[in-house]
Amino acid sequence: MKRRHHTPEQIVRKLREADRLLGEGKPLVEVCKHLEVTEATYYRWRNQYGGMKADDAKRLKELEKENARLKRLVADQALDIDMLKEVNRGNF
């Protein structure tokens, strides 16, 4: 089966559709088949995007990407500091 990557907007839309179908009394297995996702994916999405709107989900993804970039910057700076300390000690 081909692996799909859903945008945050698509995930929120599918969760709303799932809520509607579950409200109509359909079982979760059938809802997941309709959405073309596994139950594990449904629960993971529910935990991550539970009560969000599409804009909120998009902003969350942007913030996660920015946070990862900043973490890499901090890690690079920490390596540079360690390297300069070694050079300063004369242990190179």
Summary of the structure (lengths in Angstrom):
residues: 92
radius of gyration: 21.5
end to end distance: 52.5
largest distance: 72.7
contacts: 197
relative contact order: 0.10
helix: 77%
strand: 0%
